[in-house]
Amino acid sequence: MEAVALPELSRVAVCGGTHGNELSGVYLVRERLKRREDGTEPVSVVTVMSNPRATQLCVRYIETDLNRCFTRAALSAPISETSPYEMIRSQELNALLGPKGSAQAVDLLCDLHNTTANMGLCLISYSDRDWICLHICKHLQREMASAPVRYVHFDIPLNEAYSLDSVGKHGFAMEIGPQPHGVVRSAIFSAMQEGVQLMLDWICQFNSGTLFEGGSVDVYTMVKNVDYPRDPETHTITAAVHPHLQDRDFCLLHPGDPMFLSFSGETLRYKGKEALYPFFINEGAYYEKGVALSLARKRRVEIPSVRSETLR
């Protein structure tokens, strides 16, 4: 494959606190804001605390999940004094970092998240053909010692893409776990710090004309979410994730494998027709969303060599 020339990434956003109790991103952003005047970063980085009210109270959100407020419809909805705080905030962030889908949008948006699931470091993106995001993933996979690095793809059109990272021309959520919400674990914080620094290093090299060789990246494309078994009348859950599945994110789940253990002691097995890769297993924030885990297909994506357009 011939090298692909892409526009340089002159404006980058690093956001944290989109969920106010995911503390690695909150503290990383606070650290960056403390020292942002020192001018040591060779690339223009805007650092944003996405949901300051939720961060202040150390809760996921105030009225509604901010990270579901960035669809085209939500961003163009009329706002009044009765609008949920996060709907107002999403439009403010879109004005600051976007507008989504426009030439004015930041070149790359990295939104920092934690998960209670044992997922290592994941870059979660709406594209499986974004050569910038895939090359950054490849760079992190090569350079990071502190956590396994994977690329997760949500196959959703940009209009319907609901999370903050969809506002940038390129973007992803950097999701790191396991870490309980409302807690900061130093190893997880350090892994996030390393991931962000390696991303910025790659961007600086790319902007200075470095040619990055092509290769391949394994992409996990989300197929579906699976809810907990529930009581048909009360809708309360009747089982927990099976011990054999707990903490086995990205380990292949085969038809017939144990999936849930009911509160009465019965093993409930995976009834799917194909083996898939589970992730976000038993995510603490997803009980309210009716998601026990997500399932993905893995495939290898060939990526071309890339360089910035500035140098011929």
Salt bridges, closest charged atoms under 4 A:
GLU22 OE2 - HIS19 ND1 3.03
GLU22 OE2 - ARG60 NH1 3.27
GLU22 OE1 - HIS113 ND1 3.04
GLU31 OE2 - LYS34 NZ 2.87
GLU37 OE2 - ARG36 NE 3.61
GLU41 OE1 - ARG32 NH2 2.63
ASP65 OD1 - HIS19 NE2 2.73
ASP65 OD2 - ARG60 NH2 3.07
ASP65 OD2 - LYS289 NZ 2.90
GLU92 OE1 - ARG89 NH1 3.04
ASP107 OD1 - LYS169 NZ 3.31
ASP111 OD2 - HIS113 NE2 2.68
ASP128 OD2 - HIS153 ND1 3.93
ASP128 OD2 - ARG299 NH2 2.35
ASP130 OD2 - HIS170 ND1 2.83
GLU143 OE2 - ARG142 NE 3.81
ASP218 OD1 - ARG300 NE 2.90
ASP227 OD2 - ARG230 NE 2.74
ASP257 OD2 - HIS254 ND1 3.62
GLU274 OE2 - ARG297 NH2 2.62
GLU283 OE2 - HIS181 NE2 2.69
